[in-house]
């Protein structure tokens, strides 16, 4: 085994972009938020803010108490995507970018001389310098180098910010023993609990477990893959299948009522339907969800014959809305999810489909793409056109052409 993978993980990405774009924020504690409200949560925090305990998920009102002088910045997804595209291009000029894991993470393939430790370290330094020169001094990254992508990602988390860690085959498994189970990529709360039920409470015990035990814990082949990855071996993963498509939004304080929540859900449904057509999928299920402030959450779903028709999806939306009971709590967060997705080439059309509807929807999409979002829309979203802007979800980078505002 040699060094085959280099993983780049940008530090406090959204906050770092804002500090790069706005020099007056440099060296200051910064939190990035999805909406300008004290009741929302931070989606990113600069390292200056993290020193005070501010983290992703910290409530804004709590963050202000924890961190005097905190600068709270409204998120700008289009700017973050632009930086991402420039960064990928910059890194790719240094070494082949094999895959993009999320807006702030990418994995690169090492070949030839770059598989040797000294050369790989020099390459990592070259990447850091190219980013500093071409993108900006605030865009620091932690780089992990290892025999496979899994360990390279683990290594990138071992030294932050601006780290550089190499895991060689001879370092395994001892170099991992000081980590916590949750530091290992692929171990969340549920898997951690399963590991504990098998008396595996440390990474050392995880590395010592046999392959059959890990198969049982993960419930199949993924456990076997983890066993091999922990040993630095290359593991093949088939391309993942798209299972769901969703949009959600934290409501601004003035929208925390039932009528406004319904309008925003309409807006999200129309955005999701356009994205469904653009990606060439049909959906056989719709779920609506609402989280209430200081109250219970609500969700309901319907299954139906596969469609990507906004009018048909709106009909199902209204069915679900009629089934919802009124509550006395203000709605805080709303979401639309399409599930049971079917690629267009596997979709069986219904005998009852209107043959004129599909060309009409395409014409509407083309108008919105050419003339701008909301040039043509369905009336249910009329009071919510300036709400539910583009968001960047974990491990998915939106297309501003389709989802921008």
N, C-alpha and C positions, 0 to 999 in steps of 0.2 A: 504493500500500500504506500502511496505517496500523497502529497497534498494536491487535491483535485478541485477544491471549491473555495471561493472567497465570497463572503457575505457582507454586504454593506447595510448598516442600520443607522439612519439619521437620528440625531439626538433632539428630542422635543421638537419635532419637525414643524408643526404649525406655528408654534411660538417663535422658533428660530427664523422662519420665513418673515414673520412680522418684524422681528428685530433687524433682519437684513434690509427690509423695505423701509423701516422707520428708524433711523439712527438714534432718535431720542429715547427709544425703548431699550437700547443696548445697555447691558449691565443692570437693568431694572427687572423686578419681578413682574412677569406677564402671564395672564391667563387668557385663553381663547375660548369663546363661548358661542353656541349656536344661535341664541337669541339674546337680546338685551333685556334681561330680567334677573332679579336677585334670586328667584326660585329655581333657575335653571342650573345645570352642572357644567363645570369646566370640561372641555374636550381636549385640552392640552395645557401644559404649564411649563414655563421656562425653568431652567435649573436654579435661577435665583429665587423663583417662587417655591420650587420643590424643597429648598432648604428650610422653608417654614412649614412644610407638611402638605402643601397644596398638590393635589394629584388629579389625574383624569377621573372624573366622577365626583369631585368635591363640589358641593353646593356653593354658588357664588357668594351668598351672604356669609357662609361659614369661612370661605376663602379670604374674604376681606378682613374678618376678625383675626384669622391666623396670620395674615401677612399684611402689615401696615404698608401703605403705599402701593398696593397691588394695582397694576394697570390691566383693566379688563377690556379685551378687544373682540369686536364682533367678527366672526369667522368670514373669510373670503375664499371660498373653494376654488374659484376660477384662478386666483393667484397661485394657490398651492399646486394646482394641476400644471400650470405653466412652469413653475419651478421644477416640478417632477420631470416633465418632459425634457427640460434643459439638462437636468442632472443625469438622466438616463443616457442622453446623447453624449455627455461629457465622459461618463464612466465607460461607455461603449467604445470610445476612442482610445481608451487605455487597455481594456480587456473585454472579451466577449461577455455581454450580459445575457445569461442563459434564461433567466426568468425574473419577472417582477412580482414579488409577493404582495406588496401593498404600496401605497403612495410613498412610503418612506423606507422601503426595504427592497433589495434586489440581490440575486445570487449570480455569481460569475464563474465561468469555467476556467480552470487553469490547465494549460497545456505546455509541453516542451520544457524549457528551462524554468518556467514559472512554477513548476511543481516542487522545486527545491526551496528550502526554507528561506535562505538569504535573498533569493530572487523574488520570492513571494512577498516578503516583507518590504523590499524595495518597491514592488508594484503597488502595494497598499499605500505606501507613502506618496507615490506618484499620483494615485487616485485622489488622496486627500489634498495634495497641492493643486491638482487640476481643478477640483471643486472650489477651493479657496480662490483661485485665480479667475475662473470662468463664471462662478455663481456668486461667491461672496464669502467673507471671513466668518460670518455667523453660522454658516451651514456646516457644522462639524458632524462627523460620523464616527461610529464605532465599527471596526472591521474585524471579522473573525475568519481565520484560515484553517482549514481542516481537511481530512480525507474525503468527507462527503458533505452535502449541503446541510444535513441535519446538524452535524457537529459544528459546522461553520456558523450556523445561526446561533447555536448555544454559546459559542465562543464570542460572538458579537455582543452578547448580553453580559459578559463576564467583567467588562471594564468600561464604565461610562462616567462622564462623557469623553468623546474623542479618544476612544480606546483602540488598541491593536493587540489581539491575542491569537497565538498560533497553537493549535493542537496537533501534534504529530502522533503517528501510530504508537510510538514508544511511550507516549505520555498517558495512554489509555490503560485501564479506566481511572487510574488514580487521580488525574487532574479534574475529574468530575465529582469526586467524593465530597468535596466541601459545599457543593451546590444543594439547594433545597429541591424537593420533588417538583414544585411548581416552576422552577427555573428551567426545567426540561420541556422543550417544545412538544406540544401534544398532550401534556398532562394538565388538565383543568381540575375543577373541584370534584367532578364526578369520578374521574379516573383516580385522583388522589385518594378518595374514599375507598374505592375498590382495592387499591394497593394496600391501604392500611388494613383492610379486612383479610388480606393475605400476609399480614405482618411485615409488609414492606413499608418502612417509615423513613428510609434514607436513600439517597442516590446510590450509595455503596451497596445496599441490599438490593436495589433495583438492578444494578449491574451484575450481581451474583445470581439473580433469579434465572431459572432455566427457561428455554423458549416455550415449553408447554404451559408454564405458569403465566407468562405474559400473553400468550394466545387466549387463555381463559379470562384474564383480567380485561383485555381489550375486546373480547368477544369475537375473535377471529384473526384474520391475516394481519391486521394492523399491529397487533401485539408481537407477531413474529418479525415484522418489519422493524419495530423498535429494537428488538433484541439484536438484529444485525447492524442497525445504524449505530447503536451504542458501542459497537466494536469497530466502527470506522468503515464498514463495508458499504458498497454501493447498493441501493435498493431501487427497484423499479416501481413506480406508481402509475397506474393507468390514468389518463385524463379524467378529471372529475366531471360528473354530469351536473348540469344546471337543474336544480330542484325547485328553487323558489325565486321570485322577483318581488321586491318590496320597496316601499317608500314610507317614511315616517317623518313626523315633525313635532317639535316642542312648541306649544302654543304660546304666543306672546300674551301678557296679562289681559289686554283688551279683547282677546279672542277666547277667553276661558268661559264660554257659555255653549249651550247645546247647538244653537243655530250656526254659530261661527265654526264650531268643530265639524259640523256636517258639511259646511262649505269647503273647509280645508281638506276634508276627506275626499270630496268630489274632485278637488284640484289634484290631489295625490293620485286618485284613480285614473284621471285623464293622462297625467304624466307617465304613470306606469303602463297604461295601455299603449301609448305611443312607443315607449321603450320595448314593449313586448313585440310590436310589429317590426320595429327596427332590427331587433335581434332575431327575428323570424321564429318566434315561438308562439304556441297556443297554450292557454291555461284551462285546466279543468276544475279549478277551485279558487274561491275568493274568501279571504279572511279579513275582517275589520277588527280593530282593537282600539280601546281607549283606556288610558291610565288617568285616574282622577286624583286631584290634589287632596291629600289627607283622607282618601276614601278607597273603596275597592276598585279593581280594574274590571273591564268588560271585554270579551271577545266572542265572536261568533263566526261561523263559516258556512259556506254552501258549496256543493259539488254539482257540476253540470257538464253538458257536452262541450268539448273543447272549443274555445273562441278567442279572438283577439279584437272583437268588435266593441268599441267603447259604449255604444248604445245598449248592447246586450249586457255588458258588464255593469252598466249603470242600473239596469233593471234588477240585476241580482243584488247590487248595492242597496237599492231601496227596499228590497225584501228583508235584508238583514237589519236595516235601520228600523223598519217597522217592528221587528221582533225585540228591539232593545227597550228595556224598561227605563223610565226616567229616574234619575237619582238627584240628590240634593247637594252633591259635591261638584265643584268646577272641574271641567276636563283639563288635563295638563299636557298629555302626549297622545297623539293619534297615529294610527298606522294602517296601511293597506298592503296586503300580501297576496300575490298570486302563487298558487302551489299546484302540484301535479302538472308541471310544464311538459309539453310535448313539442319536439322539433317539428317544423313545418313539413318536412319530408316524410314524417311518420304520422301526421295528422290525417284522420279520415273525415272529410267534409260531411256535414249533415244534409240530408235531402231537403230540409226546410230552410237552409240558408238563402238569403236574398242575394242573387248573383251581382246585383248592382251595388251592394253595400261595401264590398272590399275596394273597388276602384274609388268610391267616394271617400273612404277613410284615407286612402293613399293620397288623394288630392288634398285633403285637409292637412295631412302631415307635411306634404310638399310646400304648401302655403306657409305653414308655421316655420319650416326650415328656411325658406327663402326670405320671408318678410319679417320674421321675428316671432318669438313665443307669444301666445295669446292673440295672434292675429285672428284666428278662428278657434272658438272653444264652445263647449256645451254649457248651457245656462246655469247648471247647478253650482258652478264654480265662480259665478260672476262677482261675488263679493270677496273672493279669496285669491284674486289673480296676483296680488303682490305679496302673497304669503307662500309658505312651503317652498323656499328656494332650494337650489341644488345643495346636496350634502355629500360628503365623502364618507362612505361606510368602510368598516374594517375589511381589508383585503379586496376591495372593489373600487376602481377609479372611474368615476362617472365621465361620460362623454358630454362636454359642454354644448356641443352642437345639438344634442337631443335633450339634455336635462338642464341646460343653463337657463337663466332668466334675463 
